[in-house]
């Protein structure tokens, strides 16, 4: 058992953050369908699984514990909140930052193929 305090985002429900992601990308003309496509690509969840997880208000820890992270997720690089995502040491925080980076790229107008590392 670690004595390290967990970051509060780990216990935050994914469902409470999803509308913020949606709001951020919608300001730039992006759609819910595009956000959901990014989520499916990163996590391996289906639309039904995503809906269930949001309805159950699972936290980020549980959300990513059940995810089947895309094999190309390690290709996600860059800076989020002043930290390079590829250098984040905590595996869960890195997955959260991967998602943050993908949402940022959507909001900046990158082509979906580029966001999905296609």
KAGI-V15289 format. One record per pair of residues at least 12 apart in sequence whose C-alpha atoms are under 6 Angstrom apart, sorted by sequence separation. I is the first residue (numbers start at 0). J is the second residue. D is the distance in Angstrom with one decimal. If there is no record, write none. Layout:
BEGIN
I&J&D / I&J&D
END
This chain:
BEGIN
84&96&6.0 / 42&66&4.8 / 43&67&5.0 / 42&67&5.2 / 42&68&4.7 / 41&68&5.6 / 41&69&5.1 / 14&53&4.7 / 14&56&5.6 / 12&56&5.3 / 12&57&5.2 / 13&58&5.4 / 12&58&3.8 / 13&59&5.5 / 11&58&5.0 / 10&58&5.1 / 9&59&5.1 / 9&60&5.1 / 27&106&5.6 / 24&106&4.5
END
